[in-house]
């Protein structure tokens, strides 16, 4: 097969990617939202608003 890997391994890899990519996108959105909230929280806490 292609690159010496059997077809079922390619299917497993493709299925894993199909499952993982939406979770990664969701995690990245959650992470950026969390970082923004932390930044806003830190700014308000110390009173150095700009």
C-alpha positions in Angstrom: 0.0 0.0 0.0 0.9 3.6 0.1 4.1 4.3 2.1 4.0 0.7 3.3 1.0 1.2 5.5 -2.1 -1.0 5.1 -5.4 0.5 4.1 -7.1 0.0 7.4 -4.3 2.1 9.1 -5.0 4.9 6.7 -8.7 4.6 7.5 -8.0 4.8 11.2 -5.8 7.8 10.7 -8.4 9.6 8.6 -11.2 8.8 11.2 -9.0 10.1 14.0 -8.4 13.3 12.2 -12.1 13.8 11.4 -12.9 13.4 15.0 -10.0 15.4 16.4 -10.2 18.5 14.1 -13.6 19.8 15.4 -12.4 19.3 19.0 -9.2 21.2 18.2 -11.2 24.1 16.7 -13.6 24.1 19.7 -10.6 24.0 22.1 -8.8 26.9 20.3 -12.0 29.1 20.5 -12.4 28.2 24.2 -8.7 28.9 24.9 -8.7 32.3 23.2 -11.9 33.3 25.0 -10.4 32.2 28.3 -7.1 34.2 27.6 -9.2 37.3 26.8 -11.2 36.9 30.0 -8.0 36.5 32.0 -6.5 39.6 30.4 -9.7 41.6 31.1 -9.9 40.3 34.7 -6.2 41.2 35.3 -6.7 44.7 34.0 -9.8 45.3 36.2 -8.2 43.8 39.3 -5.2 46.1 39.4 -7.0 49.3 38.2 -4.5 50.1 35.4 -7.2 50.5 32.7 -6.0 52.1 29.5 
